[in-house]
Amino acid sequence: MRSLIKAIAAFGAILILATGAFATDYTKGEVTKIDAKQKKLTIRHEELKNLDMPAMKMVFVVADDAMIEKVKEGLAIEFVAERVNGRLTVTKIKE
């Protein structure tokens, strides 16, 4: 019985650690330009740790066209950027 409790506790600890490893890190930024036709956002952002990029201003494509409708120039946002098919892509915007 004790070994079963230890195994369950160990499994729980592994799940907690694994969940933390896959947690989404949002980055703060400011939308400086919107190109709805090209489905692109120009964002002045803090360091993108997951992409090993320093803070800068750059252009991203959006993963979902609806993201363009949710933002406006000058808006402070928190977002997730990833490489998708070789392109820097905003995959999430915190609402």
QUIDACOR-V918422 format. One record per residue. N is the residue number from 1. RES is the residue in one small letter. PHI is phi in whole degrees, -180 to 180 (NA if undefined). PSI is psi as a letter, one per 30 degrees, with the letter a starting at -180 (* if undefined). NEAR is the number of other ideal C-beta (glycine too) atoms within 8 Angstrom. Layout:
BEGIN
n:N res:RES phi:PHI psi:PSI near:NEAR
n:N res:RES phi:PHI psi:PSI near:NEAR
END
This chain:
BEGIN
n:1 res:m phi:NA psi:e near:4
n:2 res:r phi:-63 psi:e near:5
n:3 res:s phi:-67 psi:e near:6
n:4 res:l phi:-66 psi:e near:7
n:5 res:i phi:-64 psi:e near:8
n:6 res:k phi:-63 psi:e near:8
n:7 res:a phi:-65 psi:e near:8
n:8 res:i phi:-65 psi:e near:8
n:9 res:a phi:-64 psi:e near:8
n:10 res:a phi:-65 psi:e near:8
n:11 res:f phi:-62 psi:e near:8
n:12 res:g phi:-61 psi:e near:8
n:13 res:a phi:-65 psi:e near:8
n:14 res:i phi:-64 psi:e near:8
n:15 res:l phi:-62 psi:e near:8
n:16 res:i phi:-63 psi:e near:8
n:17 res:l phi:-66 psi:e near:8
n:18 res:a phi:-66 psi:e near:8
n:19 res:t phi:-62 psi:e near:8
n:20 res:g phi:-64 psi:e near:7
n:21 res:a phi:-68 psi:f near:6
n:22 res:f phi:-101 psi:g near:6
n:23 res:a phi:-65 psi:k near:6
n:24 res:t phi:-86 psi:k near:6
n:25 res:d phi:-97 psi:j near:7
n:26 res:y phi:-85 psi:k near:9
n:27 res:t phi:-116 psi:k near:13
n:28 res:k phi:-82 psi:k near:8
n:29 res:g phi:-160 psi:l near:12
n:30 res:e phi:-133 psi:k near:10
n:31 res:v phi:-73 psi:k near:14
n:32 res:t phi:-108 psi:f near:9
n:33 res:k phi:-157 psi:k near:8
n:34 res:i phi:-124 psi:k near:11
n:35 res:d phi:-118 psi:i near:10
n:36 res:a phi:-63 psi:e near:6
n:37 res:k phi:-63 psi:e near:4
n:38 res:q phi:-91 psi:f near:6
n:39 res:k phi:59 psi:h near:9
n:40 res:k phi:-129 psi:k near:10
n:41 res:l phi:-123 psi:k near:14
n:42 res:t phi:-99 psi:k near:13
n:43 res:i phi:-130 psi:k near:15
n:44 res:r phi:-89 psi:j near:8
n:45 res:h phi:-129 psi:l near:15
n:46 res:e phi:-76 psi:a near:7
n:47 res:e phi:-56 psi:k near:8
n:48 res:l phi:-98 psi:j near:10
n:49 res:k phi:-63 psi:e near:7
n:50 res:n phi:-68 psi:f near:7
n:51 res:l phi:-105 psi:g near:9
n:52 res:d phi:55 psi:h near:5
n:53 res:m phi:-122 psi:k near:6
n:54 res:p phi:-74 psi:l near:4
n:55 res:a phi:-63 psi:k near:5
n:56 res:m phi:-171 psi:a near:7
n:57 res:k phi:-111 psi:k near:7
n:58 res:m phi:-153 psi:l near:8
n:59 res:v phi:-99 psi:k near:10
n:60 res:f phi:-126 psi:k near:12
n:61 res:v phi:-86 psi:l near:12
n:62 res:v phi:-107 psi:k near:12
n:63 res:a phi:-73 psi:f near:9
n:64 res:d phi:-132 psi:k near:5
n:65 res:d phi:-56 psi:f near:7
n:66 res:a phi:-64 psi:f near:6
n:67 res:m phi:-62 psi:e near:12
n:68 res:i phi:-60 psi:e near:11
n:69 res:e phi:-73 psi:f near:6
n:70 res:k phi:-87 psi:f near:7
n:71 res:v phi:-121 psi:l near:11
n:72 res:k phi:-145 psi:l near:6
n:73 res:e phi:-61 psi:k near:7
n:74 res:g phi:90 psi:f near:6
n:75 res:l phi:-77 psi:k near:8
n:76 res:a phi:-80 psi:k near:5
n:77 res:i phi:-133 psi:l near:12
n:78 res:e phi:-122 psi:k near:8
n:79 res:f phi:-144 psi:l near:13
n:80 res:v phi:-118 psi:k near:10
n:81 res:a phi:-120 psi:k near:13
n:82 res:e phi:-142 psi:l near:9
n:83 res:r phi:-85 psi:k near:8
n:84 res:v phi:-125 psi:j near:9
n:85 res:n phi:52 psi:h near:4
n:86 res:g phi:80 psi:g near:4
n:87 res:r phi:-113 psi:k near:7
n:88 res:l phi:-72 psi:k near:10
n:89 res:t phi:-131 psi:k near:12
n:90 res:v phi:-79 psi:j near:14
n:91 res:t phi:-101 psi:f near:8
n:92 res:k phi:-148 psi:k near:9
n:93 res:i phi:-129 psi:k near:10
n:94 res:k phi:-72 psi:k near:7
n:95 res:e phi:-101 psi:* near:3
END
